[in-house]
Amino acid sequence: MTDLPAPSSSPGWSADGANLVVHADNAAFLATLPDESFTLVYVDPPFNTGRVQRRQQMRTNRAEAGAGDRVGFKGLSYSTVKGTLASYDDAFEDYWDFLFPRLVEAWRLLSDDGTLYLHLDYREVHYAKVMLDALFGRESFLNEIIWAYDYGARARRKWPTKHDNILVYVKNPATYHFDSAEVDREPYMAPGLVTAEKAERGKLPTDVWWHTIVSPTGKEKTGYPTQKPEGLLRRIVAASSREGDWVLDFFAGSGTLGAVSGKLGRRFVCVDSNPQAVAVMRARLAPWL
Ligand SMILES: C[S@@+](CC[C@H](N)C(=O)[O-])C[C@H]1O[C@@H](n2cnc3c(N)ncnc32)[C@H](O)[C@@H]1O
C-alpha cells in the first residue's frame, strides 16, 4: 500500500477513548495497540492477497518410472504425490505469509476472556485451521460455524457451494466469555415434538446458521461488495462480548462489525486499507463516532 497514512498519524486508540475507523495497513496499525485490549476480534480477510498463486501441475513432479520410492495407484510414485503436495504448499505459503503475522497480532490483542472469529470459505478454511491450531493451541478451538445461504447460480457438475466457514478460537479455554442467553433464538424444525412453551421460546442456534446474504435491495446494503449480514455479526457480538467491551475488525470493509457493535453498546475499532471502505464506514458508523 503506497498512499496510506503512517500508523503514527492514525488516530491513537485508548481504552477510555472514542470508537475508531482507521485507514491503514492493518499490520502497521495493529502494532500500535497495547496487549490484551479487546474481548472480541472478528476478521473476514481477502484470500486474494495480490500475489500470484503458484500452482504447479502434477506432471512437473512426476518421478521417472522406477525412480520413486514406491509405485502405487495409477503407477504414480510416492515422490510424485509428495512433489504435488509441495506445489500446493506454495499457495499455502503465500497465504501463511500474509495472514499468520496478523493472526499473531490478533492473539496478542485478545484479552484473557477474549475470542477470535475468523471468517473464511471452503478454499481457505483448512489451511487456516492448521494455522490457528498451531498459534492458539488445539484446546483453544471452540467451533467451526457454518453460515449457509441460498443465493445465486447453481453449479450442475458439483454440489453448489453455498456456505462460509467461521473458525472460533478462544485465548484461554478456562476463562473465555460466552453468553448463549444473549443470542437470538430460532424456530424448532419440528415444533410439534416439543412443549408449546419451548416452541414459543425457540431454540438456541447450533453451529450451522441459515441466514440470507445482504439483500441487494434491503436497507442494510452499503454497496461495498463483500459486505456481510448484520444478523451473523449480531450473534457473534452478543455471545462473545459484553456491553462496554472493546471489539476489533482489522479487515473491516463496510464496517458490519462496527454497526452491530454500536447498536449493541460495544466499543469498536475498524481498520481497512481501502479508501472506499473507509468512506463507507465513516458514513455508516457516524452515529457512534
Ligand atoms: C472481505 S472484506 C471485509 C468485509 C466486511 N466483513 C464487511 O462486512 O463489509 C476484506 C477487507 O480487507 C481489506 N484489506 C485487505 N488487506 C488489508 C490490509 N493489509 N490492511 C487492512 N485492510 C485490508 C480490504 O480492503 C477489504 O475491505
PDBQT file of the ligand as one rigid body, heavy atoms in Angstrom, charges set to zero:
ROOT
HETATM    1  C1  LIG A 301     -13.874  -9.419   2.686  1.00  0.00    +0.000 C 
HETATM    2  S1  LIG A 301     -13.646  -7.724   3.023  1.00  0.00    +0.000 S 
HETATM    3  C2  LIG A 301     -14.413  -7.478   4.613  1.00  0.00    +0.000 C 
HETATM    4  C3  LIG A 301     -15.899  -7.263   4.529  1.00  0.00    +0.000 C 
HETATM    5  C4  LIG A 301     -16.549  -6.949   5.860  1.00  0.00    +0.000 C 
HETATM    6  N1  LIG A 301     -16.597  -8.118   6.722  1.00  0.00    +0.000 N 
HETATM    7  C5  LIG A 301     -17.945  -6.390   5.676  1.00  0.00    +0.000 C 
HETATM    8  O1  LIG A 301     -18.912  -6.912   6.262  1.00  0.00    +0.000 OA
HETATM    9  O2  LIG A 301     -18.089  -5.418   4.935  1.00  0.00    +0.000 OA
HETATM   10  C6  LIG A 301     -11.914  -7.662   3.352  1.00  0.00    +0.000 C 
HETATM   11  C7  LIG A 301     -11.349  -6.269   3.532  1.00  0.00    +0.000 C 
HETATM   12  O3  LIG A 301      -9.986  -6.364   3.910  1.00  0.00    +0.000 OA
HETATM   13  C8  LIG A 301      -9.340  -5.185   3.434  1.00  0.00    +0.000 C 
HETATM   14  N2  LIG A 301      -7.885  -5.413   3.474  1.00  0.00    +0.000 N 
HETATM   15  C9  LIG A 301      -7.142  -6.235   2.686  1.00  0.00    +0.000 A 
HETATM   16  N3  LIG A 301      -5.838  -6.184   3.026  1.00  0.00    +0.000 NA
HETATM   17  C10 LIG A 301      -5.756  -5.328   4.082  1.00  0.00    +0.000 A 
HETATM   18  C11 LIG A 301      -4.689  -4.871   4.888  1.00  0.00    +0.000 A 
HETATM   19  N4  LIG A 301      -3.434  -5.296   4.700  1.00  0.00    +0.000 N 
HETATM   20  N5  LIG A 301      -4.954  -3.967   5.880  1.00  0.00    +0.000 NA
HETATM   21  C12 LIG A 301      -6.232  -3.533   6.087  1.00  0.00    +0.000 A 
HETATM   22  N6  LIG A 301      -7.296  -3.946   5.356  1.00  0.00    +0.000 NA
HETATM   23  C13 LIG A 301      -7.056  -4.834   4.368  1.00  0.00    +0.000 A 
HETATM   24  C14 LIG A 301      -9.926  -4.975   2.058  1.00  0.00    +0.000 C 
HETATM   25  O4  LIG A 301      -9.782  -3.627   1.643  1.00  0.00    +0.000 OA
HETATM   26  C15 LIG A 301     -11.395  -5.387   2.291  1.00  0.00    +0.000 C 
HETATM   27  O5  LIG A 301     -12.204  -4.254   2.536  1.00  0.00    +0.000 OA
ENDROOT
TORSDOF 0
